Amino acid sequence: MPSTKPGLPEHGYEFVTSLQAERGLSVHTATAYTRDLRQYVETILRCNGEVSQDTVRDHLATLRSAGLAETSIARKFASIRSYHRFLLVEGFSTTDPTAGVDAPRRPQALPKALTIDEASKLVEQPDTTTVMGRRDRAILETLYATGCRVTELVNLDQHDVDFETSTAFVTGKGNKDRIVPIGSFASASIVDWLPDRLVLRNVGTDSGALFVTIRGNRMSRQTIWRIVKKYGVAAGIPAVSLSPHVLRHSAATHMVEGGADLRSVQEMLGHASLSTTQIYTRVSPEHLREIVLTSHPRGA
């Protein structure tokens, strides 16, 4: 398959552009698709431009020989399969070489999660006698209370928070909106932060962001990552074991262990499929033992 532009296979640019337009993918996700296709075209060129099931299998073998984890290979295969299905739908091709190829299995590992004590210790680390401490406390409380993705938190605006109902209007993947409860602790910490935000805002060019930098600008995903890791270390949690996504997993895990039904957790997290949420049903052995002791007629 010849390349219309260096780096991507034929109609690759149209494919990525359609993903952004129709699915509302973020720049970060679109970049990942582009990177996956560029790797794929290297295999196509190595196979003298032939695109077949053998080409796809050869590509997967190349990824494995490079030492990639099965989760990464599965994601890259999903990108390639979406690309070929796009070609079929748009009439650019009459065959799909991925149709007869077994998709890599994604290992069903339990999500990383903090204990409730660790999560509580983490959110209490910021020094709330300082401006940045009040902001960081609000950030950590909101991440843990809502289970928001880091991008969702960054994109939160002031007007997205309703203090009367203690909820936040969150825009998730694919520009899908949802209402998320934020709870009393997160609400109180945001209220404490707002007067500082008013001082820091850029008058005339205020972005409206709920959380801003010392210069009044909307915060970046990378800055949120650094904040979470910084206070994690202060709480005695290894930096390698902590990220904003771990707080998301922790929120979900603690809700399920506390008795929340999966449909509610699915709605709160913004999962498109309930199967994604079901991973949180695999609770810890300690919690399972407690359930047996308290609920099984012969558990005690």
C-alpha positions, 0 to 999 in steps of 0.5 A, spaced: 500 500 500 503 506 497 504 512 502 500 518 500 504 522 505 511 520 509 509 516 515 502 514 514 499 509 510 494 511 504 488 515 507 491 515 514 490 522 515 483 522 513 482 516 518 485 520 524 481 526 522 475 523 521 476 520 528 477 527 531 471 530 528 466 524 529 468 521 536 471 528 539 478 524 540 483 529 544 489 531 541 493 526 545 489 520 543 489 522 536 497 523 536 497 515 539 493 513 533 498 517 528 504 513 532 500 506 531 499 507 524 506 510 523 509 503 526 504 499 522 507 503 515 514 500 517 511 493 517 508 494 510 514 497 507 518 491 509 513 487 506 514 490 499 507 494 500 503 488 501 497 488 506 494 482 508 493 478 514 500 475 514 502 483 514 498 484 520 501 478 524 508 480 522 506 487 525 504 484 531 510 479 532 515 485 531 511 489 536 512 483 541 519 482 539 520 489 541 518 487 548 511 491 548 506 489 553 500 485 551 496 491 553 500 496 548 500 491 543 492 490 543 491 497 543 495 498 537 492 492 534 485 496 535 488 502 532 490 498 525 483 494 525 479 501 526 483 504 520 482 498 516 474 498 517 474 506 516 477 504 509 472 499 508 466 504 510 469 509 506 470 505 500 477 505 499 478 498 500 474 492 499 477 487 504 479 488 511 486 484 513 485 484 520 478 480 520 482 473 520 487 475 525 486 474 533 486 480 537 491 480 542 488 478 549 488 484 554 491 481 561 485 483 566 490 485 571 486 489 577 487 496 577 492 499 582 488 502 588 490 506 594 487 504 601 482 508 604 487 510 609 492 512 604 487 516 600 485 520 606 492 521 608 494 523 601 489 529 600 490 531 607 498 533 605 497 540 602 498 546 607 492 549 607 494 556 610 497 557 603 494 559 596 497 553 593 496 549 598 488 550 598 488 549 591 492 543 591 487 540 596 481 542 592 485 538 586 486 532 590 479 532 593 476 533 587 480 527 583 478 522 589 471 524 590 469 524 583 474 519 579 475 524 574 480 523 569 486 528 569 483 531 562 476 532 565 479 535 571 483 540 567 477 542 563 473 543 569 470 551 569 468 554 575 460 554 572 461 547 571 460 546 579 453 547 582 454 547 590 447 547 591 447 540 589 454 538 590 455 536 583 460 537 577 458 537 570 464 533 566 465 533 559 469 526 558 471 522 552 468 523 545 465 530 548 460 526 552 457 529 558 455 527 565 453 529 572 458 527 577 457 528 585 463 531 588 461 530 596 462 535 602 469 534 602 471 536 595 465 542 595 468 545 602 475 545 599 473 548 592 469 553 596 476 555 600 480 555 594 475 560 590 477 566 593 484 565 591 482 563 584 479 570 584 485 574 586 490 570 581 485 570 575 487 574 569 482 580 568 479 580 561 482 574 559 480 569 564 479 562 561 474 560 566 478 554 569 476 552 576 483 550 577 489 555 575 496 556 576 500 562 580 499 566 573 492 565 572 492 560 567 489 553 566 493 548 569 496 542 564 495 535 565 503 534 567 502 539 572 496 535 575 501 529 575 506 532 578 502 535 584 499 528 585 506 525 585 509 530 590 504 529 595 504 522 594 511 522 596 510 526 602 504 521 604 509 516 604 506 513 597 512 511 592 511 516 586 511 510 581 505 507 585 501 513 584 498 518 578 491 521 577 489 515 574 490 511 581 486 516 584 480 514 579 481 507 580 481 508 588 475 512 588 471 506 584 474 501 588 472 504 594 465 505 592 464 498 590 467 495 596 462 500 600 456 497 596 455 502 590 452 498 584 456 497 578 451 501 574 452 507 578 459 507 578 459 506 571 455 513 570 460 516 575 466 514 571 463 515 564 465 508 562 461 507 555 461 499 557 459 496 563 464 491 562 469 496 563 467 497 570 466 490 572 473 489 573 472 493 580 468 487 582 474 483 583 475 486 590 481 484 595 481 478 599 480 481 606 474 485 603 471 478 600 472 475 607 469 480 611 463 479 606 463 472 607 463 473 615 457 478 615 453 475 609 454 468 608 449 463 613 455 459 615 460 464 614 461 466 621 
